[in-house]
Amino acid sequence: MMTLPQIPDLAEAPDLSDTEGCIQCQMGSKMVLFITGNCHWQCDYCPLSETRRDVDWMFANERRCETFDEVIEEARAMRATGAGITGGDPLMARERTIEGISRLKSEFGPGFHLHMYTSIPFNPELAKEFAEAGLDEIRFHLLGLQAERYRSTISACSESGILTGVEIPCEPDRREDLFSLLEDLRSLDISFLNLNELEITVGNHENMELRGFNLSTEITAGASGSNELALELKSRVQAAEHGLPDPMDGLTRDAYGFHLKFCTAVFKDAGQMRRRFLRRGESMIAPHEVLTEDGTLILGAIDADESSKDDWMAEISQETGLPNRFLLWDGDNNRIEMPLVIAEDIAGEIESPIFMIEVLPTHERTEVTAVRLNDPEGE
């Protein structure tokens, strides 16, 4: 495996109390099933880009899908062990969500773990419908941090056998509200509270600037102060769990009855995504490609056209001794793909443009880097 040290080591062992959904995400084995971009809450910190926000499209990882057959193809391509169902809000396309849960369970069996996010305190009677379809875990985004309005829905989900919890961003300007929320959650039938580092993205940066948030560092999208506040909240829950004095005010509190997990922006975006790319790359890599530690695929390529490709491939094979299975014609990009080491060896011998190409191992094989290996003619 080629090493391109662009991202720091993000190894982060799961906690024993983490949910199965979190554990599989950290492994990179969970497919992201984006059911719809529709959501009527308009949260100012919503990280969705304009290409997904308020658009009724479905994606499996980075692949836009029209049918659940395509979703299943993507799950197989990455050897998924489960899926996280998100949006928008999946409840804005409830029937589609139920169908997706049922199809995935039917295709991959009861061990294929499914968790879902929603911000809607839906009719408690629907909890049984989700449970019967096969939903394993549900995470409620508490709008306005108002726990009480979700009480009956949370209870119904838990009673139906769905592992139930809360997942919210840690907003650094809502310190008192978040500490109060810890106490409010004591009486709700939840198993976990997941705090995510508040992210500043292309989709929300203007709103975040209005609230006075800045990036915490140059290598993360996390908002300054979010990480520190989340760790304080976590320390309070952990101290109470072990019957110890709180590190901030010295008080000893009763255990809260739920596990608190904190997920940083850099780990969520770079760690989990990188591991998912690595997993998909391992499954889909071609003989002429190399998988990097960052989960991208590296290859060499020479510009060609339909009429000349056969001659080029025959000559490359003859001059280098490279078997034909290591040469691939890419008609979409009008180029012949080959191992990078071969492209580097012949770069000084030919005038036609030859490149080092780096792509993501997604369905679309998004190209992220193209470096010319020989000088343009005349230079």
SEBA-525371 format. One line per 3 residues: their letters; for each residue x, y, z of C-alpha. Coordinates in pm, 1 decimal. Layout:
<recs>
A> X Y Z | ... .
</recs>
This chain:
<recs>
MMT> 0.0 0.0 0.0 | 143.1 339.3 -99.0 | 190.8 598.5 176.4 .
LPQ> 84.0 958.8 117.0 | 96.8 1116.2 464.2 | -161.8 1391.2 406.8 .
IPD> -388.0 1312.1 702.6 | -272.9 1254.3 1061.1 | -314.5 913.6 1222.1 .
LAE> -674.4 908.7 1335.9 | -681.7 573.9 1515.4 | -954.4 595.0 1776.7 .
APD> -1051.6 276.3 1955.2 | -1424.5 243.0 2024.4 | -1537.0 273.5 2384.1 .
LSD> -1689.8 -41.1 2534.5 | -2016.1 149.4 2580.8 | -2034.2 286.1 2225.1 .
TEG> -2336.7 179.4 2024.7 | -2302.0 -69.9 1741.2 | -2377.3 212.8 1497.5 .
CIQ> -2081.0 414.6 1626.9 | -1847.5 115.0 1630.8 | -1923.2 27.8 1268.7 .
CQM> -1883.2 392.3 1162.8 | -1540.6 404.8 1325.1 | -1449.5 88.1 1135.5 .
GSK> -1555.2 252.4 808.8 | -1790.2 -37.9 738.8 | -2119.3 152.7 746.4 .
MVL> -2272.4 283.2 427.0 | -2423.2 632.1 446.9 | -2778.4 615.6 309.1 .
FIT> -2896.2 970.8 242.1 | -3271.7 923.7 195.8 | -3372.0 1280.2 107.8 .
GNC> -3242.4 1634.5 138.8 | -3584.9 1759.3 246.1 | -3612.2 1895.3 599.8 .
HWQ> -3841.9 2171.5 722.7 | -3645.3 2283.2 1029.2 | -3381.1 2508.6 865.4 .
CDY> -3120.0 2473.1 1143.0 | -2860.0 2745.5 1099.7 | -2575.5 2498.2 1158.6 .
CPL> -2693.8 2246.7 897.5 | -2375.2 2130.2 717.9 | -2545.6 2016.3 395.4 .
SET> -2422.9 2164.6 69.5 | -2656.3 2330.7 -179.1 | -2644.1 2020.2 -398.4 .
RRD> -2819.5 1815.4 -128.7 | -3014.9 2061.3 80.8 | -3392.4 2065.7 16.0 .
VDW> -3351.7 1832.6 -283.3 | -3543.6 1504.5 -284.5 | -3254.5 1291.1 -405.3 .
MFA> -3120.5 967.4 -259.1 | -2750.8 886.6 -221.6 | -2566.6 575.2 -108.1 .
NER> -2231.5 713.6 7.2 | -2131.7 949.5 -277.2 | -2341.0 769.1 -539.4 .
RCE> -2674.6 914.6 -642.4 | -2930.5 633.7 -657.3 | -3269.3 610.4 -823.7 .
TFD> -3356.4 267.2 -685.3 | -3276.3 49.1 -387.6 | -3114.7 -200.0 -624.9 .
EVI> -2843.9 65.4 -678.8 | -2821.0 121.1 -303.0 | -2762.9 -251.6 -254.4 .
EEA> -2495.0 -248.0 -526.5 | -2309.0 24.7 -336.1 | -2340.7 -167.2 -8.6 .
RAM> -2187.6 -471.8 -177.2 | -1913.1 -261.6 -338.0 | -1787.4 -145.7 2.4 .
RAT> -1865.7 -473.2 184.5 | -2091.8 -280.0 420.6 | -2185.6 -430.4 755.7 .
GAG> -2465.1 -180.6 807.6 | -2599.4 159.7 709.7 | -2663.5 494.6 872.0 .
ITG> -2987.1 644.8 739.8 | -2980.4 1022.1 723.9 | -3086.5 1334.1 534.1 .
GDP> -3236.9 1600.8 542.9 | -3471.3 1408.6 759.5 | -3566.4 1048.6 672.8 .
LMA> -3911.9 1110.2 821.6 | -3976.9 1353.1 534.3 | -3974.8 1043.5 310.9 .
RER> -4108.9 791.9 562.4 | -4238.9 531.7 318.4 | -3911.5 534.8 125.4 .
TIE> -3720.8 500.4 451.8 | -3929.3 202.2 562.5 | -3877.2 42.3 221.7 .
GIS> -3502.0 96.7 245.3 | -3482.3 -57.0 591.8 | -3683.7 -359.6 479.6 .
RLK> -3487.3 -408.6 156.1 | -3148.1 -390.2 326.7 | -3250.1 -633.2 600.4 .
SEF> -3398.1 -871.0 345.5 | -3086.4 -855.9 126.7 | -2815.1 -877.6 393.0 .
GPG> -2990.2 -1044.4 686.3 | -3076.1 -945.1 1044.2 | -2710.6 -883.6 1133.7 .
FHL> -2689.8 -588.4 891.8 | -2707.6 -302.2 1143.1 | -2924.6 -0.2 1065.8 .
HMY> -2935.2 326.4 1255.8 | -3137.5 635.3 1165.8 | -3129.2 1006.2 1246.1 .
TSI> -3436.7 1225.4 1282.0 | -3531.9 1557.7 1437.2 | -3907.4 1489.4 1424.1 .
PFN> -4097.8 1384.0 1739.2 | -4318.8 1158.0 1528.3 | -4638.2 978.3 1626.9 .
PEL> -4535.3 713.0 1884.0 | -4747.7 457.2 1700.1 | -4496.6 465.8 1412.5 .
AKE> -4219.3 328.6 1634.1 | -4351.9 -24.2 1592.4 | -4350.7 20.2 1214.4 .
FAE> -3979.9 106.8 1216.8 | -3900.6 -178.6 1453.7 | -4086.0 -434.2 1243.0 .
AGL> -3907.0 -312.4 929.4 | -3575.1 -385.9 1103.2 | -3442.8 -56.7 1241.5 .
DEI> -3186.6 -131.7 1513.9 | -3100.7 212.7 1646.7 | -3248.5 563.2 1633.6 .
RFH> -3083.6 895.2 1715.3 | -3297.0 1200.7 1788.3 | -3173.5 1548.5 1707.9 .
LLG> -3343.2 1762.9 1973.0 | -3453.2 2086.5 1811.4 | -3393.2 2377.7 2043.5 .
LQA> -3255.2 2124.5 2294.0 | -3616.2 2068.9 2402.3 | -3615.6 1718.0 2542.1 .
ERY> -3971.2 1706.5 2672.7 | -4142.8 1726.9 2332.9 | -3965.7 1402.9 2232.1 .
RST> -4053.1 1206.9 2547.1 | -4340.4 995.0 2417.0 | -4171.3 917.4 2085.5 .
ISA> -3846.5 820.3 2256.1 | -4031.2 595.5 2500.9 | -4222.8 424.6 2220.8 .
CSE> -3902.0 357.6 2023.6 | -3724.9 214.2 2326.6 | -4023.8 -2.4 2420.1 .
SGI> -4039.3 -137.2 2063.7 | -3684.9 -270.9 2096.8 | -3499.8 2.7 1905.7 .
LTG> -3183.8 122.8 2080.7 | -3270.3 488.4 2139.5 | -3057.6 791.5 2201.9 .
VEI> -2987.8 1156.0 2127.0 | -2731.4 1303.3 1887.5 | -2669.1 1677.8 1867.8 .
PCE> -2393.4 1921.1 1774.7 | -2205.4 2077.2 2064.3 | -2275.2 2449.6 2017.2 .
PDR> -2013.2 2646.4 2212.0 | -2247.3 2940.2 2276.9 | -2505.3 2717.5 2448.9 .
RED> -2299.1 2602.9 2742.2 | -2563.3 2648.2 3013.0 | -2833.6 2494.3 2794.8 .
LFS> -2625.0 2184.7 2728.0 | -2541.3 2129.5 3093.6 | -2912.0 2169.3 3173.2 .
LLE> -2991.8 1918.1 2900.2 | -2783.4 1655.8 3079.8 | -3022.9 1683.0 3372.4 .
DLR> -3332.4 1684.3 3147.6 | -3220.0 1362.7 2979.9 | -3209.0 1174.0 3309.2 .
SLD> -3582.3 1107.0 3289.0 | -3590.6 1004.7 2922.2 | -3564.8 641.9 2816.3 .
ISF> -3236.5 678.4 2625.2 | -2921.0 468.2 2620.1 | -2677.4 722.1 2482.1 .
LNL> -2602.7 1086.7 2407.9 | -2371.9 1153.3 2113.2 | -2213.0 1496.3 2092.3 .
NEL> -2064.2 1602.0 1760.5 | -1809.4 1879.9 1733.6 | -1988.9 2169.3 1563.0 .
EIT> -1861.9 2194.1 1206.2 | -1818.1 2502.8 989.4 | -1881.8 2399.5 629.4 .
VGN> -1950.7 2553.2 290.1 | -2319.8 2503.6 361.3 | -2332.0 2689.8 694.3 .
HEN> -2028.3 2918.9 716.7 | -2225.6 3241.9 674.5 | -2458.8 3150.8 961.6 .
MEL> -2165.3 3042.4 1173.8 | -1990.2 3374.6 1111.1 | -2303.9 3557.6 1225.4 .
RGF> -2286.0 3364.0 1552.1 | -1918.7 3456.4 1590.4 | -1773.3 3108.5 1543.1 .
NLS> -1424.2 3058.0 1405.9 | -1239.6 2741.4 1304.8 | -1054.5 2587.2 1597.5 .
TEI> -750.4 2491.9 1385.2 | -637.5 2501.3 1024.4 | -678.9 2125.1 976.2 .
TAG> -1031.0 2077.8 1107.9 | -1377.7 2213.2 1031.1 | -1458.8 2222.1 1401.7 .
ASG> -1585.2 2545.8 1555.2 | -1361.7 2695.7 1821.7 | -1479.9 2605.1 2171.1 .
SNE> -1697.7 2310.9 2069.3 | -1435.1 2048.3 2146.8 | -1355.7 2190.5 2488.9 .
LAL> -1721.2 2217.1 2590.9 | -1795.7 1862.1 2477.2 | -1508.8 1726.2 2686.0 .
ELK> -1639.0 1913.4 2991.9 | -1983.5 1762.1 2943.9 | -1832.1 1418.1 2899.0 .
SRV> -1621.4 1455.3 3212.9 | -1934.7 1536.9 3414.8 | -2116.2 1225.7 3294.4 .
QAA> -1811.5 1005.9 3350.7 | -1753.6 1142.5 3701.8 | -2115.6 1076.5 3794.1 .
EHG> -2098.7 724.8 3650.8 | -1805.0 640.6 3877.9 | -1939.7 823.6 4183.7 .
LPD> -1660.4 1081.0 4176.2 | -1669.9 1456.0 4241.4 | -1731.5 1664.3 3931.1 .
PMD> -1399.5 1808.0 3805.7 | -1557.2 2152.6 3757.3 | -1770.7 2219.4 4064.1 .
GLT> -1667.7 1935.7 4298.8 | -2023.1 1805.3 4342.7 | -2095.5 1433.8 4340.7 .
RDA> -2395.8 1352.2 4122.8 | -2602.8 1041.2 4066.3 | -2518.7 849.5 3749.9 .
YGF> -2701.1 980.9 3445.0 | -2798.7 641.0 3308.7 | -2672.2 695.7 2956.2 .
HLK> -2337.0 681.2 2777.4 | -2194.4 1007.3 2639.3 | -1978.1 987.3 2329.8 .
FCT> -1797.3 1279.1 2168.1 | -1704.2 1267.5 1798.9 | -1459.5 1526.8 1665.9 .
AVF> -1497.8 1691.1 1326.8 | -1160.3 1569.2 1202.7 | -1233.9 1210.9 1298.1 .
KDA> -1585.0 1214.3 1153.7 | -1477.1 1366.1 822.0 | -1123.6 1237.8 776.6 .
GQM> -1109.5 926.1 993.2 | -1441.4 758.8 923.1 | -1450.2 864.8 558.9 .
RRR> -1092.2 754.4 500.8 | -1164.2 412.9 646.1 | -1475.2 382.0 431.1 .
FLR> -1271.4 475.7 122.0 | -1004.2 224.6 219.2 | -1267.7 -44.5 255.7 .
RGE> -1422.8 31.0 -81.9 | -1082.5 67.1 -245.6 | -974.0 -275.1 -119.4 .
SMI> -1285.6 -424.7 -277.8 | -1275.1 -243.7 -612.5 | -903.5 -189.2 -683.2 .
APH> -788.0 -277.7 -1036.1 | -457.7 -457.9 -1111.4 | -289.0 -138.6 -1235.7 .
EVL> -384.6 71.8 -931.7 | -226.2 129.7 -589.9 | -427.9 204.9 -277.0 .
TED> -281.4 482.0 -58.3 | -311.5 511.2 318.3 | -554.0 798.2 262.8 .
GTL> -791.6 569.9 76.3 | -728.8 706.4 -273.0 | -620.4 512.5 -581.4 .
ILG> -301.4 603.5 -770.2 | -235.6 509.9 -1133.3 | -58.5 625.0 -1446.6 .
AID> -235.1 735.6 -1765.8 | -148.8 842.7 -2119.4 | -377.3 1050.0 -2340.5 .
ADE> -512.0 857.8 -2639.4 | -816.5 828.3 -2860.6 | -1030.0 543.7 -2984.8 .
SSK> -836.3 509.2 -3310.5 | -490.0 497.4 -3152.2 | -550.1 314.3 -2826.6 .
DDW> -484.3 -36.4 -2960.1 | -150.8 65.9 -3112.2 | -49.5 242.5 -2791.8 .
MAE> -138.6 -54.0 -2573.0 | 43.4 -299.3 -2798.5 | 356.9 -82.2 -2801.9 .
ISQ> 356.0 -27.7 -2424.2 | 314.6 -399.6 -2365.0 | 590.6 -486.2 -2611.2 .
ETG> 842.5 -229.8 -2482.3 | 784.5 -288.2 -2110.9 | 676.9 -652.2 -2100.0 .
LPN> 363.7 -546.5 -1913.3 | 78.0 -798.8 -1945.1 | -235.3 -662.6 -2109.5 .
RFL> -440.6 -708.3 -1792.5 | -245.0 -417.3 -1640.7 | -359.3 -180.9 -1918.6 .
LWD> -710.0 -38.0 -1921.3 | -880.6 181.5 -2179.6 | -1080.7 462.3 -2016.7 .
GDN> -1316.8 580.7 -2287.2 | -1482.4 842.6 -2067.0 | -1153.8 1028.6 -2021.8 .
NRI> -982.6 922.2 -2347.2 | -678.5 772.0 -2182.3 | -500.6 443.2 -2127.2 .
EMP> -452.5 358.8 -1760.8 | -146.8 167.1 -1639.7 | 63.5 117.9 -1323.9 .
LVI> 223.8 444.5 -1213.9 | 570.8 290.7 -1218.4 | 533.2 212.5 -1590.7 .
AED> 406.5 564.8 -1663.2 | 711.2 708.5 -1485.1 | 948.9 480.0 -1676.2 .
IAG> 820.7 578.5 -2021.0 | 747.0 946.4 -1946.3 | 1082.1 1062.1 -2080.2 .
EIE> 1052.5 860.3 -2398.6 | 723.5 989.6 -2541.8 | 575.5 1327.6 -2626.2 .
SPI> 208.1 1244.1 -2568.9 | 83.6 1371.0 -2230.6 | 131.8 1115.4 -1954.9 .
FMI> 7.5 1164.5 -1600.5 | 1.2 1046.2 -1243.9 | -369.9 1026.0 -1158.3 .
EVL> -527.1 1007.4 -812.7 | -895.3 915.9 -781.2 | -1138.7 846.3 -499.5 .
PTH> -1261.8 484.8 -491.0 | -1622.5 598.2 -527.1 | -1877.3 482.9 -784.7 .
ERT> -1798.4 793.1 -994.0 | -1419.9 759.1 -938.0 | -1384.8 1131.1 -870.5 .
EVT> -1044.2 1256.9 -984.6 | -864.7 1461.0 -719.2 | -512.8 1494.1 -865.9 .
AVR> -355.7 1489.7 -1211.8 | 19.3 1556.2 -1235.1 | 186.1 1557.6 -1576.6 .
LND> 498.7 1341.8 -1577.6 | 657.5 1463.8 -1902.4 | 709.9 1817.7 -2025.5 .
PEG> 446.7 1966.0 -2256.9 | 567.1 1974.8 -2618.7 | 781.9 2274.9 -2693.1 .
E> 871.2 2353.9 -2332.8 .
</recs>
